[in-house]
Amino acid sequence: MRGFLIESIEQDIIELLEVNEDILRDSVKVSFTYRLLPNDALIAATCKYYGIRKIATFDEDFDRARFLERVNVR
């Protein structure tokens, strides 16, 4: 798995997004507003900052973040 991720990053298949102070501050608001755990709130706030509207996850907690559409992948 590690090799796959590194290779995907090197081939620009996966893009790593920068986390900045604005995202960190917003993640606290997102955590309290949508009752998300800190790590989930950081993911949601990062999506919000970069204009990502859909997230593929099994985690139903993301349904509470109204600015995200959870895509359930099976």
mmCIF file of the N, C-alpha and C atoms, coordinates in Angstrom:
data_MODEL
# 
_entry.id   MODEL 
# 
loop_
_atom_site.group_PDB 
_atom_site.id 
_atom_site.type_symbol 
_atom_site.label_atom_id 
_atom_site.label_alt_id 
_atom_site.label_comp_id 
_atom_site.label_asym_id 
_atom_site.label_entity_id 
_atom_site.label_seq_id 
_atom_site.pdbx_PDB_ins_code 
_atom_site.Cartn_x 
_atom_site.Cartn_y 
_atom_site.Cartn_z 
_atom_site.occupancy 
_atom_site.B_iso_or_equiv 
_atom_site.pdbx_formal_charge 
_atom_site.auth_seq_id 
_atom_site.auth_comp_id 
_atom_site.auth_asym_id 
_atom_site.auth_atom_id 
_atom_site.pdbx_PDB_model_num 
ATOM 1   N N  . MET A 1 1  ? 0.820   -1.197 0.000   1.00 0.00 ? 1  MET A N  1 
ATOM 2   C CA . MET A 1 1  ? 0.000   0.000  0.000   1.00 0.00 ? 1  MET A CA 1 
ATOM 3   C C  . MET A 1 1  ? 0.860   1.255  0.000   1.00 0.00 ? 1  MET A C  1 
ATOM 4   N N  . ARG A 1 2  ? 1.905   1.261  0.818   1.00 0.00 ? 2  ARG A N  1 
ATOM 5   C CA . ARG A 1 2  ? 2.773   2.438  0.898   1.00 0.00 ? 2  ARG A CA 1 
ATOM 6   C C  . ARG A 1 2  ? 3.387   2.758  -0.467  1.00 0.00 ? 2  ARG A C  1 
ATOM 7   N N  . GLY A 1 3  ? 3.872   1.726  -1.153  1.00 0.00 ? 3  GLY A N  1 
ATOM 8   C CA . GLY A 1 3  ? 4.468   1.923  -2.464  1.00 0.00 ? 3  GLY A CA 1 
ATOM 9   C C  . GLY A 1 3  ? 3.475   2.474  -3.464  1.00 0.00 ? 3  GLY A C  1 
ATOM 10  N N  . PHE A 1 4  ? 2.234   1.981  -3.382  1.00 0.00 ? 4  PHE A N  1 
ATOM 11  C CA . PHE A 1 4  ? 1.175   2.470  -4.265  1.00 0.00 ? 4  PHE A CA 1 
ATOM 12  C C  . PHE A 1 4  ? 0.924   3.953  -4.035  1.00 0.00 ? 4  PHE A C  1 
ATOM 13  N N  . LEU A 1 5  ? 0.853   4.367  -2.778  1.00 0.00 ? 5  LEU A N  1 
ATOM 14  C CA . LEU A 1 5  ? 0.598   5.782  -2.468  1.00 0.00 ? 5  LEU A CA 1 
ATOM 15  C C  . LEU A 1 5  ? 1.738   6.672  -2.937  1.00 0.00 ? 5  LEU A C  1 
ATOM 16  N N  . ILE A 1 6  ? 2.948   6.284  -2.646  1.00 0.00 ? 6  ILE A N  1 
ATOM 17  C CA . ILE A 1 6  ? 4.108   7.078  -3.060  1.00 0.00 ? 6  ILE A CA 1 
ATOM 18  C C  . ILE A 1 6  ? 4.171   7.179  -4.578  1.00 0.00 ? 6  ILE A C  1 
ATOM 19  N N  . GLU A 1 7  ? 3.969   6.064  -5.257  1.00 0.00 ? 7  GLU A N  1 
ATOM 20  C CA . GLU A 1 7  ? 3.980   6.059  -6.722  1.00 0.00 ? 7  GLU A CA 1 
ATOM 21  C C  . GLU A 1 7  ? 2.866   6.945  -7.286  1.00 0.00 ? 7  GLU A C  1 
ATOM 22  N N  . SER A 1 8  ? 1.698   6.890  -6.676  1.00 0.00 ? 8  SER A N  1 
ATOM 23  C CA . SER A 1 8  ? 0.561   7.706  -7.136  1.00 0.00 ? 8  SER A CA 1 
ATOM 24  C C  . SER A 1 8  ? 0.825   9.190  -6.945  1.00 0.00 ? 8  SER A C  1 
ATOM 25  N N  . ILE A 1 9  ? 1.493   9.539  -5.869  1.00 0.00 ? 9  ILE A N  1 
ATOM 26  C CA . ILE A 1 9  ? 1.856   10.943 -5.626  1.00 0.00 ? 9  ILE A CA 1 
ATOM 27  C C  . ILE A 1 9  ? 2.898   11.382 -6.642  1.00 0.00 ? 9  ILE A C  1 
ATOM 28  N N  . GLU A 1 10 ? 3.902   10.569 -6.874  1.00 0.00 ? 10 GLU A N  1 
ATOM 29  C CA . GLU A 1 10 ? 4.969   10.899 -7.820  1.00 0.00 ? 10 GLU A CA 1 
ATOM 30  C C  . GLU A 1 10 ? 4.443   11.042 -9.243  1.00 0.00 ? 10 GLU A C  1 
ATOM 31  N N  . GLN A 1 11 ? 3.388   10.296 -9.596  1.00 0.00 ? 11 GLN A N  1 
ATOM 32  C CA . GLN A 1 11 ? 2.814   10.357 -10.942 1.00 0.00 ? 11 GLN A CA 1 
ATOM 33  C C  . GLN A 1 11 ? 1.666   11.366 -11.037 1.00 0.00 ? 11 GLN A C  1 
ATOM 34  N N  . ASP A 1 12 ? 1.495   12.183 -9.999  1.00 0.00 ? 12 ASP A N  1 
ATOM 35  C CA . ASP A 1 12 ? 0.443   13.201 -9.952  1.00 0.00 ? 12 ASP A CA 1 
ATOM 36  C C  . ASP A 1 12 ? -0.964  12.621 -10.082 1.00 0.00 ? 12 ASP A C  1 
ATOM 37  N N  . ILE A 1 13 ? -1.137  11.397 -9.637  1.00 0.00 ? 13 ILE A N  1 
ATOM 38  C CA . ILE A 1 13 ? -2.472  10.787 -9.584  1.00 0.00 ? 13 ILE A CA 1 
ATOM 39  C C  . ILE A 1 13 ? -3.171  11.245 -8.310  1.00 0.00 ? 13 ILE A C  1 
ATOM 40  N N  . ILE A 1 14 ? -2.395  11.338 -7.239  1.00 0.00 ? 14 ILE A N  1 
ATOM 41  C CA . ILE A 1 14 ? -2.882  11.839 -5.949  1.00 0.00 ? 14 ILE A CA 1 
ATOM 42  C C  . ILE A 1 14 ? -2.174  13.148 -5.662  1.00 0.00 ? 14 ILE A C  1 
ATOM 43  N N  . GLU A 1 15 ? -2.945  14.146 -5.255  1.00 0.00 ? 15 GLU A N  1 
ATOM 44  C CA . GLU A 1 15 ? -2.376  15.453 -4.910  1.00 0.00 ? 15 GLU A CA 1 
ATOM 45  C C  . GLU A 1 15 ? -2.491  15.656 -3.405  1.00 0.00 ? 15 GLU A C  1 
ATOM 46  N N  . LEU A 1 16 ? -1.391  16.014 -2.779  1.00 0.00 ? 16 LEU A N  1 
ATOM 47  C CA . LEU A 1 16 ? -1.412  16.324 -1.353  1.00 0.00 ? 16 LEU A CA 1 
ATOM 48  C C  . LEU A 1 16 ? -1.780  17.790 -1.178  1.00 0.00 ? 16 LEU A C  1 
ATOM 49  N N  . LEU A 1 17 ? -2.735  18.060 -0.303  1.00 0.00 ? 17 LEU A N  1 
ATOM 50  C CA . LEU A 1 17 ? -3.201  19.418 -0.073  1.00 0.00 ? 17 LEU A CA 1 
ATOM 51  C C  . LEU A 1 17 ? -2.529  19.996 1.164   1.00 0.00 ? 17 LEU A C  1 
ATOM 52  N N  . GLU A 1 18 ? -2.146  21.253 1.065   1.00 0.00 ? 18 GLU A N  1 
ATOM 53  C CA . GLU A 1 18 ? -1.524  21.947 2.192   1.00 0.00 ? 18 GLU A CA 1 
ATOM 54  C C  . GLU A 1 18 ? -2.585  22.290 3.237   1.00 0.00 ? 18 GLU A C  1 
ATOM 55  N N  . VAL A 1 19 ? -2.239  22.133 4.491   1.00 0.00 ? 19 VAL A N  1 
ATOM 56  C CA . VAL A 1 19 ? -3.099  22.578 5.589   1.00 0.00 ? 19 VAL A CA 1 
ATOM 57  C C  . VAL A 1 19 ? -2.475  23.854 6.138   1.00 0.00 ? 19 VAL A C  1 
ATOM 58  N N  . ASN A 1 20 ? -3.283  24.910 6.212   1.00 0.00 ? 20 ASN A N  1 
ATOM 59  C CA . ASN A 1 20 ? -2.760  26.190 6.679   1.00 0.00 ? 20 ASN A CA 1 
ATOM 60  C C  . ASN A 1 20 ? -3.509  26.649 7.928   1.00 0.00 ? 20 ASN A C  1 
ATOM 61  N N  . GLU A 1 21 ? -3.162  27.808 8.418   1.00 0.00 ? 21 GLU A N  1 
ATOM 62  C CA . GLU A 1 21 ? -3.757  28.332 9.644   1.00 0.00 ? 21 GLU A CA 1 
ATOM 63  C C  . GLU A 1 21 ? -5.261  28.559 9.506   1.00 0.00 ? 21 GLU A C  1 
ATOM 64  N N  . ASP A 1 22 ? -5.709  29.019 8.339   1.00 0.00 ? 22 ASP A N  1 
ATOM 65  C CA . ASP A 1 22 ? -7.142  29.227 8.117   1.00 0.00 ? 22 ASP A CA 1 
ATOM 66  C C  . ASP A 1 22 ? -7.916  27.917 8.242   1.00 0.00 ? 22 ASP A C  1 
ATOM 67  N N  . ILE A 1 23 ? -7.366  26.856 7.677   1.00 0.00 ? 23 ILE A N  1 
ATOM 68  C CA . ILE A 1 23 ? -8.010  25.549 7.755   1.00 0.00 ? 23 ILE A CA 1 
ATOM 69  C C  . ILE A 1 23 ? -8.046  25.057 9.202   1.00 0.00 ? 23 ILE A C  1 
ATOM 70  N N  . LEU A 1 24 ? -6.951  25.221 9.916   1.00 0.00 ? 24 LEU A N  1 
ATOM 71  C CA . LEU A 1 24 ? -6.901  24.782 11.312  1.00 0.00 ? 24 LEU A CA 1 
ATOM 72  C C  . LEU A 1 24 ? -7.923  25.527 12.160  1.00 0.00 ? 24 LEU A C  1 
ATOM 73  N N  . ARG A 1 25 ? -8.025  26.831 11.965  1.00 0.00 ? 25 ARG A N  1 
ATOM 74  C CA . ARG A 1 25 ? -9.009  27.620 12.719  1.00 0.00 ? 25 ARG A CA 1 
ATOM 75  C C  . ARG A 1 25 ? -10.433 27.179 12.364  1.00 0.00 ? 25 ARG A C  1 
ATOM 76  N N  . ASP A 1 26 ? -10.704 26.987 11.083  1.00 0.00 ? 26 ASP A N  1 
ATOM 77  C CA . ASP A 1 26 ? -12.038 26.589 10.652  1.00 0.00 ? 26 ASP A CA 1 
ATOM 78  C C  . ASP A 1 26 ? -12.377 25.182 11.138  1.00 0.00 ? 26 ASP A C  1 
ATOM 79  N N  . SER A 1 27 ? -11.375 24.327 11.267  1.00 0.00 ? 27 SER A N  1 
ATOM 80  C CA . SER A 1 27 ? -11.645 22.959 11.716  1.00 0.00 ? 27 SER A CA 1 
ATOM 81  C C  . SER A 1 27 ? -12.215 22.939 13.129  1.00 0.00 ? 27 SER A C  1 
ATOM 82  N N  . VAL A 1 28 ? -11.827 23.897 13.953  1.00 0.00 ? 28 VAL A N  1 
ATOM 83  C CA . VAL A 1 28 ? -12.387 23.985 15.305  1.00 0.00 ? 28 VAL A CA 1 
ATOM 84  C C  . VAL A 1 28 ? -13.864 24.341 15.211  1.00 0.00 ? 28 VAL A C  1 
ATOM 85  N N  . LYS A 1 29 ? -14.199 25.318 14.361  1.00 0.00 ? 29 LYS A N  1 
ATOM 86  C CA . LYS A 1 29 ? -15.603 25.709 14.168  1.00 0.00 ? 29 LYS A CA 1 
ATOM 87  C C  . LYS A 1 29 ? -16.413 24.544 13.601  1.00 0.00 ? 29 LYS A C  1 
ATOM 88  N N  . VAL A 1 30 ? -15.852 23.870 12.600  1.00 0.00 ? 30 VAL A N  1 
ATOM 89  C CA . VAL A 1 30 ? -16.526 22.736 11.963  1.00 0.00 ? 30 VAL A CA 1 
ATOM 90  C C  . VAL A 1 30 ? -16.756 21.619 12.985  1.00 0.00 ? 30 VAL A C  1 
ATOM 91  N N  . SER A 1 31 ? -15.778 21.389 13.852  1.00 0.00 ? 31 SER A N  1 
ATOM 92  C CA . SER A 1 31 ? -15.891 20.348 14.871  1.00 0.00 ? 31 SER A CA 1 
ATOM 93  C C  . SER A 1 31 ? -17.085 20.604 15.788  1.00 0.00 ? 31 SER A C  1 
ATOM 94  N N  . PHE A 1 32 ? -17.215 21.838 16.265  1.00 0.00 ? 32 PHE A N  1 
ATOM 95  C CA . PHE A 1 32 ? -18.313 22.162 17.176  1.00 0.00 ? 32 PHE A CA 1 
ATOM 96  C C  . PHE A 1 32 ? -19.652 22.266 16.446  1.00 0.00 ? 32 PHE A C  1 
ATOM 97  N N  . THR A 1 33 ? -19.648 22.871 15.270  1.00 0.00 ? 33 THR A N  1 
ATOM 98  C CA . THR A 1 33 ? -20.894 23.077 14.526  1.00 0.00 ? 33 THR A CA 1 
ATOM 99  C C  . THR A 1 33 ? -21.533 21.764 14.102  1.00 0.00 ? 33 THR A C  1 
ATOM 100 N N  . TYR A 1 34 ? -20.700 20.843 13.595  1.00 0.00 ? 34 TYR A N  1 
ATOM 101 C CA . TYR A 1 34 ? -21.228 19.598 13.034  1.00 0.00 ? 34 TYR A CA 1 
ATOM 102 C C  . TYR A 1 34 ? -20.955 18.382 13.915  1.00 0.00 ? 34 TYR A C  1 
ATOM 103 N N  . ARG A 1 35 ? -20.469 18.628 15.135  1.00 0.00 ? 35 ARG A N  1 
ATOM 104 C CA . ARG A 1 35 ? -20.190 17.554 16.094  1.00 0.00 ? 35 ARG A CA 1 
ATOM 105 C C  . ARG A 1 35 ? -19.289 16.471 15.479  1.00 0.00 ? 35 ARG A C  1 
ATOM 106 N N  . LEU A 1 36 ? -18.167 16.916 14.943  1.00 0.00 ? 36 LEU A N  1 
ATOM 107 C CA . LEU A 1 36 ? -17.191 16.000 14.352  1.00 0.00 ? 36 LEU A CA 1 
ATOM 108 C C  . LEU A 1 36 ? -15.969 15.888 15.257  1.00 0.00 ? 36 LEU A C  1 
ATOM 109 N N  . LEU A 1 37 ? -15.370 14.724 15.259  1.00 0.00 ? 37 LEU A N  1 
ATOM 110 C CA . LEU A 1 37 ? -14.105 14.552 15.964  1.00 0.00 ? 37 LEU A CA 1 
ATOM 111 C C  . LEU A 1 37 ? -13.043 15.419 15.290  1.00 0.00 ? 37 LEU A C  1 
ATOM 112 N N  . PRO A 1 38 ? -11.997 15.798 16.017  1.00 0.00 ? 38 PRO A N  1 
ATOM 113 C CA . PRO A 1 38 ? -10.992 16.723 15.455  1.00 0.00 ? 38 PRO A CA 1 
ATOM 114 C C  . PRO A 1 38 ? -10.414 16.299 14.108  1.00 0.00 ? 38 PRO A C  1 
ATOM 115 N N  . ASN A 1 39 ? -10.074 15.027 13.931  1.00 0.00 ? 39 ASN A N  1 
ATOM 116 C CA . ASN A 1 39 ? -9.492  14.591 12.662  1.00 0.00 ? 39 ASN A CA 1 
ATOM 117 C C  . ASN A 1 39 ? -10.500 14.712 11.518  1.00 0.00 ? 39 ASN A C  1 
ATOM 118 N N  . ASP A 1 40 ? -11.755 14.310 11.774  1.00 0.00 ? 40 ASP A N  1 
ATOM 119 C CA . ASP A 1 40 ? -12.800 14.444 10.755  1.00 0.00 ? 40 ASP A CA 1 
ATOM 120 C C  . ASP A 1 40 ? -13.065 15.909 10.440  1.00 0.00 ? 40 ASP A C  1 
ATOM 121 N N  . ALA A 1 41 ? -13.037 16.749 11.474  1.00 0.00 ? 41 ALA A N  1 
ATOM 122 C CA . ALA A 1 41 ? -13.251 18.187 11.271  1.00 0.00 ? 41 ALA A CA 1 
ATOM 123 C C  . ALA A 1 41 ? -12.134 18.786 10.423  1.00 0.00 ? 41 ALA A C  1 
ATOM 124 N N  . LEU A 1 42 ? -10.905 18.326 10.616  1.00 0.00 ? 42 LEU A N  1 
ATOM 125 C CA . LEU A 1 42 ? -9.783  18.808 9.808   1.00 0.00 ? 42 LEU A CA 1 
ATOM 126 C C  . LEU A 1 42 ? -9.959  18.403 8.349   1.00 0.00 ? 42 LEU A C  1 
ATOM 127 N N  . ILE A 1 43 ? -10.392 17.188 8.121   1.00 0.00 ? 43 ILE A N  1 
ATOM 128 C CA . ILE A 1 43 ? -10.656 16.724 6.755   1.00 0.00 ? 43 ILE A CA 1 
ATOM 129 C C  . ILE A 1 43 ? -11.766 17.559 6.129   1.00 0.00 ? 43 ILE A C  1 
ATOM 130 N N  . ALA A 1 44 ? -12.862 17.754 6.856   1.00 0.00 ? 44 ALA A N  1 
ATOM 131 C CA . ALA A 1 44 ? -13.994 18.526 6.340   1.00 0.00 ? 44 ALA A CA 1 
ATOM 132 C C  . ALA A 1 44 ? -13.603 19.978 6.074   1.00 0.00 ? 44 ALA A C  1 
ATOM 133 N N  . ALA A 1 45 ? -12.872 20.589 6.988   1.00 0.00 ? 45 ALA A N  1 
ATOM 134 C CA . ALA A 1 45 ? -12.446 21.983 6.810   1.00 0.00 ? 45 ALA A CA 1 
ATOM 135 C C  . ALA A 1 45 ? -11.491 22.117 5.620   1.00 0.00 ? 45 ALA A C  1 
ATOM 136 N N  . THR A 1 46 ? -10.648 21.126 5.408   1.00 0.00 ? 46 THR A N  1 
ATOM 137 C CA . THR A 1 46 ? -9.744  21.144 4.255   1.00 0.00 ? 46 THR A CA 1 
ATOM 138 C C  . THR A 1 46 ? -10.545 21.050 2.963   1.00 0.00 ? 46 THR A C  1 
ATOM 139 N N  . CYS A 1 47 ? -11.541 20.173 2.938   1.00 0.00 ? 47 CYS A N  1 
ATOM 140 C CA . CYS A 1 47 ? -12.411 20.070 1.762   1.00 0.00 ? 47 CYS A CA 1 
ATOM 141 C C  . CYS A 1 47 ? -13.105 21.404 1.504   1.00 0.00 ? 47 CYS A C  1 
ATOM 142 N N  . LYS A 1 48 ? -13.629 22.000 2.553   1.00 0.00 ? 48 LYS A N  1 
ATOM 143 C CA . LYS A 1 48 ? -14.335 23.283 2.425   1.00 0.00 ? 48 LYS A CA 1 
ATOM 144 C C  . LYS A 1 48 ? -13.404 24.357 1.855   1.00 0.00 ? 48 LYS A C  1 
ATOM 145 N N  . TYR A 1 49 ? -12.200 24.444 2.375   1.00 0.00 ? 49 TYR A N  1 
ATOM 146 C CA . TYR A 1 49 ? -11.231 25.450 1.940   1.00 0.00 ? 49 TYR A CA 1 
ATOM 147 C C  . TYR A 1 49 ? -10.894 25.300 0.456   1.00 0.00 ? 49 TYR A C  1 
ATOM 148 N N  . TYR A 1 50 ? -10.725 24.072 0.005   1.00 0.00 ? 50 TYR A N  1 
ATOM 149 C CA . TYR A 1 50 ? -10.329 23.819 -1.381  1.00 0.00 ? 50 TYR A CA 1 
ATOM 150 C C  . TYR A 1 50 ? -11.513 23.645 -2.333  1.00 0.00 ? 50 TYR A C  1 
ATOM 151 N N  . GLY A 1 51 ? -12.724 23.829 -1.821  1.00 0.00 ? 51 GLY A N  1 
ATOM 152 C CA . GLY A 1 51 ? -13.907 23.742 -2.682  1.00 0.00 ? 51 GLY A CA 1 
ATOM 153 C C  . GLY A 1 51 ? -14.277 22.329 -3.076  1.00 0.00 ? 51 GLY A C  1 
ATOM 154 N N  . ILE A 1 52 ? -13.855 21.359 -2.292  1.00 0.00 ? 52 ILE A N  1 
ATOM 155 C CA . ILE A 1 52 ? -14.200 19.965 -2.553  1.00 0.00 ? 52 ILE A CA 1 
ATOM 156 C C  . ILE A 1 52 ? -15.580 19.733 -1.961  1.00 0.00 ? 52 ILE A C  1 
ATOM 157 N N  . ARG A 1 53 ? -16.508 19.303 -2.781  1.00 0.00 ? 53 ARG A N  1 
ATOM 158 C CA . ARG A 1 53 ? -17.906 19.173 -2.346  1.00 0.00 ? 53 ARG A CA 1 
ATOM 159 C C  . ARG A 1 53 ? -18.337 17.733 -2.080  1.00 0.00 ? 53 ARG A C  1 
ATOM 160 N N  . LYS A 1 54 ? -17.567 16.763 -2.578  1.00 0.00 ? 54 LYS A N  1 
ATOM 161 C CA . LYS A 1 54 ? -17.914 15.351 -2.401  1.00 0.00 ? 54 LYS A CA 1 
ATOM 162 C C  . LYS A 1 54 ? -16.758 14.630 -1.729  1.00 0.00 ? 54 LYS A C  1 
ATOM 163 N N  . ILE A 1 55 ? -17.123 13.694 -0.844  1.00 0.00 ? 55 ILE A N  1 
ATOM 164 C CA . ILE A 1 55 ? -16.110 12.916 -0.151  1.00 0.00 ? 55 ILE A CA 1 
ATOM 165 C C  . ILE A 1 55 ? -16.533 11.449 -0.174  1.00 0.00 ? 55 ILE A C  1 
ATOM 166 N N  . ALA A 1 56 ? -15.621 10.573 -0.528  1.00 0.00 ? 56 ALA A N  1 
ATOM 167 C CA . ALA A 1 56 ? -15.894 9.136  -0.563  1.00 0.00 ? 56 ALA A CA 1 
ATOM 168 C C  . ALA A 1 56 ? -15.450 8.533  0.764   1.00 0.00 ? 56 ALA A C  1 
ATOM 169 N N  . THR A 1 57 ? -16.425 8.101  1.560   1.00 0.00 ? 57 THR A N  1 
ATOM 170 C CA . THR A 1 57 ? -16.125 7.539  2.867   1.00 0.00 ? 57 THR A CA 1 
ATOM 171 C C  . THR A 1 57 ? -17.291 6.687  3.354   1.00 0.00 ? 57 THR A C  1 
ATOM 172 N N  . PHE A 1 58 ? -16.977 5.747  4.221   1.00 0.00 ? 58 PHE A N  1 
ATOM 173 C CA . PHE A 1 58 ? -18.014 4.965  4.890   1.00 0.00 ? 58 PHE A CA 1 
ATOM 174 C C  . PHE A 1 58 ? -18.484 5.673  6.162   1.00 0.00 ? 58 PHE A C  1 
ATOM 175 N N  . ASP A 1 59 ? -17.774 6.703  6.584   1.00 0.00 ? 59 ASP A N  1 
ATOM 176 C CA . ASP A 1 59 ? -18.030 7.397  7.856   1.00 0.00 ? 59 ASP A CA 1 
ATOM 177 C C  . ASP A 1 59 ? -19.275 8.284  7.750   1.00 0.00 ? 59 ASP A C  1 
ATOM 178 N N  . GLU A 1 60 ? -20.350 7.849  8.362   1.00 0.00 ? 60 GLU A N  1 
ATOM 179 C CA . GLU A 1 60 ? -21.619 8.581  8.300   1.00 0.00 ? 60 GLU A CA 1 
ATOM 180 C C  . GLU A 1 60 ? -21.577 9.906  9.051   1.00 0.00 ? 60 GLU A C  1 
ATOM 181 N N  . ASP A 1 61 ? -20.578 10.114 9.886   1.00 0.00 ? 61 ASP A N  1 
ATOM 182 C CA . ASP A 1 61 ? -20.458 11.390 10.598  1.00 0.00 ? 61 ASP A CA 1 
ATOM 183 C C  . ASP A 1 61 ? -20.342 12.569 9.634   1.00 0.00 ? 61 ASP A C  1 
ATOM 184 N N  . PHE A 1 62 ? -19.766 12.330 8.468   1.00 0.00 ? 62 PHE A N  1 
ATOM 185 C CA . PHE A 1 62 ? -19.614 13.403 7.487   1.00 0.00 ? 62 PHE A CA 1 
ATOM 186 C C  . PHE A 1 62 ? -20.956 13.872 6.920   1.00 0.00 ? 62 PHE A C  1 
ATOM 187 N N  . ASP A 1 63 ? -22.004 13.085 7.104   1.00 0.00 ? 63 ASP A N  1 
ATOM 188 C CA . ASP A 1 63 ? -23.341 13.511 6.659   1.00 0.00 ? 63 ASP A CA 1 
ATOM 189 C C  . ASP A 1 63 ? -23.795 14.777 7.383   1.00 0.00 ? 63 ASP A C  1 
ATOM 190 N N  . ARG A 1 64 ? -23.270 15.007 8.571   1.00 0.00 ? 64 ARG A N  1 
ATOM 191 C CA . ARG A 1 64 ? -23.662 16.195 9.342   1.00 0.00 ? 64 ARG A CA 1 
ATOM 192 C C  . ARG A 1 64 ? -23.052 17.472 8.779   1.00 0.00 ? 64 ARG A C  1 
ATOM 193 N N  . ALA A 1 65 ? -21.957 17.357 8.044   1.00 0.00 ? 65 ALA A N  1 
ATOM 194 C CA . ALA A 1 65 ? -21.322 18.534 7.433   1.00 0.00 ? 65 ALA A CA 1 
ATOM 195 C C  . ALA A 1 65 ? -22.102 18.867 6.158   1.00 0.00 ? 65 ALA A C  1 
ATOM 196 N N  . ARG A 1 66 ? -22.994 19.810 6.268   1.00 0.00 ? 66 ARG A N  1 
ATOM 197 C CA . ARG A 1 66 ? -23.945 20.097 5.183   1.00 0.00 ? 66 ARG A CA 1 
ATOM 198 C C  . ARG A 1 66 ? -23.283 20.567 3.882   1.00 0.00 ? 66 ARG A C  1 
ATOM 199 N N  . PHE A 1 67 ? -22.069 21.052 3.956   1.00 0.00 ? 67 PHE A N  1 
ATOM 200 C CA . PHE A 1 67 ? -21.378 21.525 2.757   1.00 0.00 ? 67 PHE A CA 1 
ATOM 201 C C  . PHE A 1 67 ? -20.692 20.380 2.007   1.00 0.00 ? 67 PHE A C  1 
ATOM 202 N N  . LEU A 1 68 ? -20.765 19.162 2.545   1.00 0.00 ? 68 LEU A N  1 
ATOM 203 C CA . LEU A 1 68 ? -20.163 17.997 1.890   1.00 0.00 ? 68 LEU A CA 1 
ATOM 204 C C  . LEU A 1 68 ? -21.240 16.991 1.512   1.00 0.00 ? 68 LEU A C  1 
ATOM 205 N N  . GLU A 1 69 ? -21.049 16.357 0.385   1.00 0.00 ? 69 GLU A N  1 
ATOM 206 C CA . GLU A 1 69 ? -21.891 15.231 -0.001  1.00 0.00 ? 69 GLU A CA 1 
ATOM 207 C C  . GLU A 1 69 ? -21.066 13.970 0.142   1.00 0.00 ? 69 GLU A C  1 
ATOM 208 N N  . ARG A 1 70 ? -21.539 13.053 0.983   1.00 0.00 ? 70 ARG A N  1 
ATOM 209 C CA . ARG A 1 70 ? -20.815 11.810 1.190   1.00 0.00 ? 70 ARG A CA 1 
ATOM 210 C C  . ARG A 1 70 ? -21.196 10.820 0.105   1.00 0.00 ? 70 ARG A C  1 
ATOM 211 N N  . VAL A 1 71 ? -20.191 10.304 -0.580  1.00 0.00 ? 71 VAL A N  1 
ATOM 212 C CA . VAL A 1 71 ? -20.390 9.271  -1.593  1.00 0.00 ? 71 VAL A CA 1 
ATOM 213 C C  . VAL A 1 71 ? -20.026 7.955  -0.944  1.00 0.00 ? 71 VAL A C  1 
ATOM 214 N N  . ASN A 1 72 ? -21.006 7.089  -0.777  1.00 0.00 ? 72 ASN A N  1 
ATOM 215 C CA . ASN A 1 72 ? -20.778 5.805  -0.130  1.00 0.00 ? 72 ASN A CA 1 
ATOM 216 C C  . ASN A 1 72 ? -20.259 4.820  -1.171  1.00 0.00 ? 72 ASN A C  1 
ATOM 217 N N  . VAL A 1 73 ? -19.026 4.431  -1.024  1.00 0.00 ? 73 VAL A N  1 
ATOM 218 C CA . VAL A 1 73 ? -18.377 3.522  -1.967  1.00 0.00 ? 73 VAL A CA 1 
ATOM 219 C C  . VAL A 1 73 ? -18.470 2.110  -1.414  1.00 0.00 ? 73 VAL A C  1 
ATOM 220 N N  . ARG A 1 74 ? -18.998 1.210  -2.227  1.00 0.00 ? 74 ARG A N  1 
ATOM 221 C CA . ARG A 1 74 ? -19.125 -0.193 -1.799  1.00 0.00 ? 74 ARG A CA 1 
ATOM 222 C C  . ARG A 1 74 ? -18.449 -1.098 -2.771  1.00 0.00 ? 74 ARG A C  1 
# 
